[in-house]
Amino acid sequence: MKWKSLIKVALKSIMKNRMRSFLTMLGIIIGVASVIALISVGKGTQADISGKIQSMGTNLLMVMPGASGFGGVSRGAGSWHTLTLADAEKIEKEATLVTQVSPVVRESAQVIAGRNNWFTSVQGVTANYTIIRSWPVDRGAFFTDRDVKTMAKVAVLGATVADTLFPGQDPIGARIRVGNVPFTVVGVLSKKGQNMMGSDQDDIILAPSTTVLFRLGDGKWINSITVSAVSERETDAARSEVEAIMRRSHRLAGSEDNNFSIRTQTELNEMATSVTRMMTLLLSAVAGVSLLVGGIGIMNIMLVSVTERTREIGIRLAIGAREADVLVQFLIEAAIISLMGGLLGILLGLVTAGVIGRAISASIVVDPLTITISFLFSGIIGIFFGFYPAKKAAALNPIEALHYE
Amino acid sequence: MALIELKNLTKTYRMGDIDVHALRGVDMKVEEREFLAITGASGSGKSTMLNILGCLDLPSGGEYVLGGIQVSGLSKRELADIRNEKIGFVFQGFNLLPRTSALENVELPLLYDRAGRIKNPAGKAVEVLTRVGLGDRLHHEPNKLSGGEQQRVAIARALINEPSILLADEPTGNLDTTTSMEVIEIFRDLNRQGMTIILVTHEPDIAHQARRAIELRDGRIIKDEVL
């Protein structure tokens, strides 16, 4: 078989009917383009979300109060005060799969610095919080264990707060008032950006947990405990360990439900991933339908083409083409049409993904495997839907075909 | 041994409920280097006979031996290969591919030359086109050529695979008298150079240019004369 000649013949026939060939390709182009665009945007979004979850620190466990209720009414995580500093200390002392523990006391307050003021969230944490959240200071220093012990009135500002309260100035060493309590600024955190819910993580002030709890808060209940496991792989084991310690600390009997809950980053990640995966799957199904429609379009046009070229087929058969030669010729033509459609679809899809990515400011992940599969799949569609018309062409009776008007 | 031998050849078509007996027992021998005209009124069976001789169709009964090969029992695929290797067709309506140059039209049969008998397709195409006097029309497309020129391209296409026999179905049917004679002169030339030619026509003038004429009526040979 002379492939080069066959491909040349097919290309020639495609180029003879440029407009029609293009319209035939359109179904495949749109199908492939939507597959590529959706998967690129989907994967990009997924990567963005994972990235943001990672930016909160990879091996994190969050112990939250709540999940307890009265008379069967569950109040939901975080709705009830059940955690104390003692819980955090117990975890730190007893847990073996845990490297860092920090209680988190969350208050909101009006913060005043000179003539500027700002309403923000003040979080009481311990000195190791920068390690747990992998969140280093940009300028100055973080407060120390000693500051926590002595309930020192020192604060570390998030980048947004620093910019708002001290525009164009160095805040280190400056005095601010949080509510009615004066603090000294010792450091400014590096920029962390938005979290996956879109809120600004830099709009925050960090201060020693004891200071916030006793000078700003109620002196007893803390909001959560942030724990970092020894490694990402050990997060689940660490979770069980922390759960056991917490149950002991809260003196829960065997049958009692937890009056706290523990979340891991892996869970959050899985939740987010499953949502985007679901979306991608649904939209891919839509794209698949358009590929199917594109394939039927190819079959339709190929049938018309076979009828139009009956005489040509007759000539070819008369001068010695085998049925298989005619079959292959039309299959190649269908495959080339759909592969060209696939190629144009890939280009259009990448451009579309770029435009969508820019519009919703999401990342685009171009996956070579997706592109290869789309390309091959479009070829398969051409061969599959081209088979019936090609078979019909090959089965023509040469005498009748030669006299076809 | 004769190049072509037909023994009691029959062909019956079924059209609806009626059997049409196109050939009712034809016996004929054609030697190499002959120039044979088959004549007859329409419906006499001459087209059917040409289709069978050209291996486009199989007989219903009897034997057809071409160059020692028993054609009657061959598969479609073997028939296609015989058409490619041993037979050159020239049709009444030229049957060239539109929007395709003379050269490419002539090369077409070599696309299916599986054995690779012809070594240099492009060179061979130029050679046969020159042989029919179209050496200066290589890149013309059919719609830029006159009827006579188109038929000459078709003859060149029939010659490129070096067939043992040239079959022509009313080759002058679409041409005026002068052009017809030019085309017939090409056939006579080819025959003088050794080509076996069978030509189907209903025009007595054309038939007279051959060296032997057979007349068919109702699927039987009624006359076989050397001219």
Chai-1 contact restraints between the chains, C-beta under 6 A:
chainA,res_idxA,chainB,res_idxB,connection_type,confidence,min_distance_angstrom,max_distance_angstrom,comment,restraint_id
A,K2,B,L111,contact,1.0,0.0,6.0,A-B,restraint_1
A,S5,B,L111,contact,1.0,0.0,6.0,A-B,restraint_2
A,E312,B,L97,contact,1.0,0.0,6.0,A-B,restraint_3
A,I315,B,N95,contact,1.0,0.0,6.0,A-B,restraint_4
A,A318,B,F89,contact,1.0,0.0,6.0,A-B,restraint_5
A,I319,B,P109,contact,1.0,0.0,6.0,A-B,restraint_6
A,G320,B,A80,contact,1.0,0.0,6.0,A-B,restraint_7
A,G320,B,R83,contact,1.0,0.0,6.0,A-B,restraint_8
A,G320,B,N84,contact,1.0,0.0,6.0,A-B,restraint_9
A,G320,B,P109,contact,1.0,0.0,6.0,A-B,restraint_10
A,G320,B,Y112,contact,1.0,0.0,6.0,A-B,restraint_11
A,A321,B,Y112,contact,1.0,0.0,6.0,A-B,restraint_12
A,R322,B,R77,contact,1.0,0.0,6.0,A-B,restraint_13
A,R322,B,A80,contact,1.0,0.0,6.0,A-B,restraint_14
A,D325,B,Y112,contact,1.0,0.0,6.0,A-B,restraint_15
A,P398,B,L56,contact,1.0,0.0,6.0,A-B,restraint_16
A,I399,B,N51,contact,1.0,0.0,6.0,A-B,restraint_17
A,I399,B,L56,contact,1.0,0.0,6.0,A-B,restraint_18
